[in-house]
């Protein structure tokens, strides 16, 4: 068996294993900290700004419309991803917990499949040739995926924050803060 023939399938196989593991882990409740949901979108925004400042982007009506379509699609999918999370408050600790529904996991798998389908379509089924620079069209669509990813993360974080806010406020109203006792200096 020639290992060079299997090499192009190694990357997708590793990603598939990671996706399967993530789907299994998403079925377990995990802690959400609503106060820090803004950090990931802020980091992605800074990375996008850095990328666009260091690499020239040809702005045209076509590129702007593709960026808007990418951002709109990302925001829509991010919103639906957040809707398909079961959110609850852990009674003992008061932590906000999140668990993906099976539909949310299937949505994530669908995004993964679409990503590979678009990648194959953009390269006409050919392997990537690193000796030649990519076409301007490919770079345009790659930049659009940045807008897609950013909008998806922002929409997911906002919707999770919006849905956890009433849970946190209800928890605070039900369980008043215990006053701290300071030692007296007698």
LUMTOR-62600 format. One record per residue (C-alpha): residue number from 1; residue in three letters; x, y, z. Coordinates in Angstrom, 2 decimals, always signed. Layout:
<rs>
+-----+---------+---------+---------+---------+
: num : residuo :      px :      py :      pz :
+-----+---------+---------+---------+---------+
: NUM :     ALA :       X :       Y :       Z :
...
+-----+---------+---------+---------+---------+
</rs>
This chain:
<rs>
+-----+---------+---------+---------+---------+
: num : residuo :      px :      py :      pz :
+-----+---------+---------+---------+---------+
:   1 :     UNK :   +0.00 :   +0.00 :   +0.00 :
:   2 :     UNK :   +1.29 :   +3.42 :   -0.95 :
:   3 :     UNK :   +0.95 :   +5.82 :   +1.99 :
:   4 :     UNK :   +1.13 :   +8.86 :   -0.31 :
:   5 :     UNK :   -2.28 :   +7.89 :   -1.71 :
:   6 :     UNK :   -3.80 :   +7.95 :   +1.79 :
:   7 :     UNK :   -2.20 :  +11.25 :   +2.80 :
:   8 :     UNK :   -4.96 :  +13.50 :   +1.32 :
:   9 :     UNK :   -7.52 :  +11.65 :   +3.45 :
:  10 :     UNK :   -5.56 :  +11.99 :   +6.70 :
:  11 :     UNK :   -6.61 :  +15.60 :   +7.39 :
:  12 :     UNK :  -10.36 :  +15.03 :   +6.86 :
:  13 :     UNK :  -10.15 :  +11.80 :   +8.92 :
:  14 :     UNK :   -8.58 :  +13.64 :  +11.85 :
:  15 :     UNK :  -11.16 :  +16.42 :  +11.61 :
:  16 :     UNK :  -13.96 :  +13.83 :  +11.47 :
:  17 :     UNK :  -12.65 :  +12.20 :  +14.65 :
:  18 :     UNK :  -12.51 :  +15.60 :  +16.36 :
:  19 :     UNK :  -16.06 :  +16.43 :  +15.21 :
:  20 :     UNK :  -17.38 :  +13.06 :  +16.43 :
:  21 :     UNK :  -15.69 :  +13.58 :  +19.80 :
:  22 :     UNK :  -17.13 :  +17.08 :  +20.06 :
:  23 :     UNK :  -20.62 :  +15.81 :  +19.22 :
:  24 :     UNK :  -20.37 :  +13.22 :  +21.98 :
:  25 :     UNK :  -19.04 :  +15.76 :  +24.49 :
:  26 :     UNK :  -21.77 :  +18.24 :  +23.55 :
:  27 :     UNK :  -24.34 :  +15.83 :  +24.97 :
:  28 :     UNK :  -22.84 :  +16.31 :  +28.44 :
:  29 :     UNK :  -23.71 :  +19.45 :  +30.41 :
:  30 :     UNK :  -20.90 :  +21.98 :  +30.61 :
:  31 :     UNK :  -20.54 :  +25.24 :  +32.48 :
:  32 :     UNK :  -21.25 :  +28.52 :  +30.71 :
:  33 :     UNK :  -20.00 :  +31.81 :  +32.12 :
:  34 :     UNK :  -22.33 :  +34.47 :  +30.67 :
:  35 :     UNK :  -20.07 :  +37.31 :  +31.81 :
:  36 :     UNK :  -17.20 :  +36.24 :  +29.55 :
:  37 :     UNK :  -19.10 :  +35.27 :  +26.40 :
:  38 :     UNK :  -17.80 :  +38.43 :  +24.71 :
:  39 :     UNK :  -14.15 :  +37.30 :  +24.81 :
:  40 :     UNK :  -14.21 :  +34.87 :  +21.87 :
:  41 :     UNK :  -15.98 :  +37.31 :  +19.50 :
:  42 :     UNK :  -13.54 :  +40.06 :  +20.54 :
:  43 :     UNK :  -10.56 :  +37.81 :  +19.83 :
:  44 :     UNK :  -11.95 :  +36.84 :  +16.42 :
:  45 :     UNK :  -12.63 :  +40.49 :  +15.60 :
:  46 :     UNK :   -9.04 :  +41.43 :  +16.49 :
:  47 :     UNK :   -7.71 :  +38.57 :  +14.36 :
:  48 :     UNK :   -9.87 :  +39.64 :  +11.41 :
:  49 :     UNK :   -8.70 :  +43.25 :  +11.70 :
:  50 :     UNK :   -5.07 :  +42.10 :  +11.85 :
:  51 :     UNK :   -5.55 :  +39.82 :   +8.85 :
:  52 :     UNK :   -7.22 :  +42.47 :   +6.73 :
:  53 :     UNK :   -4.58 :  +45.05 :   +7.65 :
:  54 :     UNK :   -1.72 :  +42.74 :   +6.70 :
:  55 :     UNK :   -3.17 :  +41.28 :   +3.50 :
:  56 :     UNK :   -4.71 :  +43.37 :   +0.74 :
:  57 :     UNK :   -8.40 :  +42.84 :   +0.12 :
:  58 :     UNK :   -9.90 :  +43.88 :   -3.19 :
:  59 :     UNK :  -13.14 :  +45.61 :   -2.23 :
:  60 :     UNK :  -15.76 :  +45.63 :   -4.93 :
:  61 :     UNK :  -19.55 :  +45.40 :   -4.97 :
:  62 :     UNK :  -19.19 :  +41.64 :   -5.56 :
:  63 :     UNK :  -16.79 :  +41.10 :   -2.66 :
:  64 :     UNK :  -18.86 :  +43.25 :   -0.30 :
:  65 :     UNK :  -22.03 :  +41.35 :   -1.19 :
:  66 :     UNK :  -20.26 :  +38.01 :   -0.65 :
:  67 :     UNK :  -19.01 :  +39.23 :   +2.75 :
:  68 :     UNK :  -22.54 :  +40.33 :   +3.71 :
:  69 :     UNK :  -24.00 :  +37.00 :   +2.59 :
:  70 :     UNK :  -21.31 :  +35.15 :   +4.57 :
:  71 :     UNK :  -22.00 :  +37.24 :   +7.68 :
:  72 :     UNK :  -25.77 :  +36.82 :   +7.35 :
:  73 :     UNK :  -25.46 :  +33.04 :   +6.92 :
:  74 :     UNK :  -23.08 :  +32.86 :   +9.90 :
:  75 :     UNK :  -25.39 :  +34.91 :  +12.12 :
:  76 :     UNK :  -28.37 :  +32.77 :  +11.13 :
:  77 :     UNK :  -26.57 :  +29.51 :  +11.86 :
:  78 :     UNK :  -25.11 :  +30.91 :  +15.09 :
:  79 :     UNK :  -28.58 :  +31.92 :  +16.25 :
:  80 :     UNK :  -30.01 :  +28.48 :  +15.50 :
:  81 :     UNK :  -27.01 :  +26.80 :  +17.17 :
:  82 :     UNK :  -27.72 :  +28.77 :  +20.34 :
:  83 :     UNK :  -31.44 :  +27.98 :  +20.18 :
:  84 :     UNK :  -30.62 :  +24.28 :  +20.22 :
:  85 :     UNK :  -28.80 :  +24.38 :  +23.53 :
:  86 :     UNK :  -30.54 :  +23.36 :  +26.70 :
:  87 :     UNK :  -29.66 :  +25.90 :  +29.37 :
:  88 :     UNK :  -30.20 :  +25.37 :  +33.08 :
:  89 :     UNK :  -28.97 :  +26.47 :  +36.49 :
:  90 :     UNK :  -27.20 :  +23.92 :  +38.65 :
:  91 :     UNK :  -29.10 :  +24.10 :  +41.96 :
:  92 :     UNK :  -26.12 :  +23.40 :  +44.24 :
:  93 :     UNK :  -23.61 :  +25.81 :  +42.72 :
:  94 :     UNK :  -25.75 :  +28.26 :  +40.77 :
:  95 :     UNK :  -23.62 :  +27.72 :  +37.65 :
:  96 :     UNK :  -25.27 :  +28.08 :  +34.26 :
:  97 :     UNK :  -25.03 :  +24.75 :  +32.42 :
:  98 :     UNK :  -25.39 :  +24.11 :  +28.69 :
:  99 :     UNK :  -26.11 :  +20.91 :  +26.85 :
: 100 :     UNK :  -26.52 :  +20.61 :  +23.08 :
: 101 :     UNK :  -29.67 :  +18.99 :  +21.81 :
: 102 :     UNK :  -29.33 :  +16.23 :  +19.21 :
: 103 :     UNK :  -30.58 :  +18.71 :  +16.59 :
: 104 :     UNK :  -27.82 :  +21.15 :  +17.59 :
: 105 :     UNK :  -25.22 :  +18.42 :  +17.15 :
: 106 :     UNK :  -26.64 :  +17.53 :  +13.73 :
: 107 :     UNK :  -26.51 :  +21.22 :  +12.78 :
: 108 :     UNK :  -22.81 :  +21.27 :  +13.66 :
: 109 :     UNK :  -22.25 :  +18.14 :  +11.58 :
: 110 :     UNK :  -24.14 :  +19.72 :   +8.66 :
: 111 :     UNK :  -21.91 :  +22.81 :   +8.79 :
: 112 :     UNK :  -18.87 :  +20.52 :   +8.70 :
: 113 :     UNK :  -20.18 :  +18.63 :   +5.66 :
: 114 :     UNK :  -21.06 :  +21.85 :   +3.80 :
: 115 :     UNK :  -17.58 :  +23.21 :   +4.50 :
: 116 :     UNK :  -15.92 :  +20.18 :   +2.89 :
: 117 :     UNK :  -18.35 :  +20.22 :   -0.02 :
: 118 :     UNK :  -17.59 :  +23.89 :   -0.73 :
: 119 :     UNK :  -13.86 :  +23.22 :   -0.38 :
: 120 :     UNK :  -14.06 :  +20.39 :   -2.93 :
: 121 :     UNK :  -16.19 :  +22.51 :   -5.26 :
: 122 :     UNK :  -13.79 :  +25.47 :   -5.08 :
: 123 :     UNK :  -10.80 :  +23.28 :   -5.96 :
: 124 :     UNK :  -12.66 :  +21.31 :   -8.66 :
: 125 :     UNK :  -11.88 :  +18.10 :   -6.79 :
: 126 :     UNK :   -8.13 :  +18.67 :   -7.24 :
: 127 :     UNK :   -5.54 :  +18.44 :   -4.50 :
: 128 :     UNK :   -4.07 :  +21.67 :   -3.21 :
: 129 :     UNK :   -0.95 :  +22.69 :   -5.10 :
: 130 :     UNK :   +1.19 :  +24.78 :   -2.76 :
: 131 :     UNK :   +3.66 :  +25.75 :   -5.51 :
: 132 :     UNK :   +1.19 :  +28.15 :   -7.13 :
: 133 :     UNK :   -0.63 :  +31.00 :   -5.40 :
: 134 :     UNK :   -4.39 :  +30.53 :   -4.95 :
: 135 :     UNK :   -6.74 :  +32.33 :   -7.29 :
: 136 :     UNK :   -8.32 :  +35.65 :   -6.35 :
: 137 :     UNK :  -11.76 :  +33.99 :   -6.33 :
: 138 :     UNK :  -10.60 :  +31.39 :   -3.82 :
: 139 :     UNK :   -9.13 :  +34.12 :   -1.61 :
: 140 :     UNK :  -12.41 :  +36.06 :   -1.80 :
: 141 :     UNK :  -14.40 :  +33.04 :   -0.61 :
: 142 :     UNK :  -11.82 :  +32.35 :   +2.09 :
: 143 :     UNK :  -12.23 :  +35.91 :   +3.36 :
: 144 :     UNK :  -16.00 :  +35.46 :   +3.29 :
: 145 :     UNK :  -15.66 :  +32.42 :   +5.56 :
: 146 :     UNK :  -14.00 :  +34.71 :   +8.11 :
: 147 :     UNK :  -17.11 :  +36.89 :   +8.11 :
: 148 :     UNK :  -19.22 :  +33.73 :   +8.37 :
: 149 :     UNK :  -17.27 :  +32.42 :  +11.37 :
: 150 :     UNK :  -17.21 :  +35.79 :  +13.13 :
: 151 :     UNK :  -20.95 :  +36.36 :  +12.69 :
: 152 :     UNK :  -21.71 :  +32.80 :  +13.83 :
: 153 :     UNK :  -19.68 :  +33.20 :  +17.04 :
: 154 :     UNK :  -21.18 :  +36.63 :  +17.77 :
: 155 :     UNK :  -24.76 :  +35.45 :  +17.20 :
: 156 :     UNK :  -24.23 :  +32.32 :  +19.30 :
: 157 :     UNK :  -22.65 :  +34.25 :  +22.17 :
: 158 :     UNK :  -25.33 :  +36.94 :  +22.11 :
: 159 :     UNK :  -28.22 :  +34.49 :  +22.01 :
: 160 :     UNK :  -26.73 :  +32.34 :  +24.80 :
: 161 :     UNK :  -26.18 :  +35.47 :  +26.90 :
: 162 :     UNK :  -29.72 :  +36.67 :  +26.17 :
: 163 :     UNK :  -31.19 :  +33.29 :  +27.18 :
: 164 :     UNK :  -29.04 :  +32.89 :  +30.30 :
: 165 :     UNK :  -29.73 :  +36.39 :  +31.61 :
: 166 :     UNK :  -33.26 :  +35.57 :  +32.94 :
: 167 :     UNK :  -31.95 :  +32.34 :  +34.50 :
: 168 :     UNK :  -29.21 :  +34.20 :  +36.37 :
: 169 :     UNK :  -31.58 :  +36.96 :  +37.50 :
: 170 :     UNK :  -34.14 :  +34.41 :  +38.67 :
: 171 :     UNK :  -31.46 :  +32.53 :  +40.61 :
: 172 :     UNK :  -30.32 :  +35.76 :  +42.31 :
: 173 :     UNK :  -33.91 :  +36.64 :  +43.24 :
: 174 :     UNK :  -34.58 :  +33.18 :  +44.69 :
: 175 :     UNK :  -31.34 :  +32.86 :  +46.63 :
: 176 :     UNK :  -30.25 :  +36.11 :  +48.27 :
: 177 :     UNK :  -26.57 :  +36.65 :  +48.89 :
: 178 :     UNK :  -25.31 :  +35.44 :  +52.24 :
: 179 :     UNK :  -23.71 :  +38.34 :  +54.07 :
: 180 :     UNK :  -20.06 :  +37.76 :  +54.79 :
: 181 :     UNK :  -19.07 :  +37.66 :  +58.43 :
: 182 :     UNK :  -16.01 :  +39.67 :  +59.28 :
: 183 :     UNK :  -14.08 :  +38.70 :  +62.38 :
: 184 :     UNK :  -14.28 :  +41.24 :  +65.13 :
: 185 :     UNK :  -11.12 :  +42.64 :  +66.64 :
: 186 :     UNK :  -12.05 :  +42.28 :  +70.30 :
+-----+---------+---------+---------+---------+
</rs>
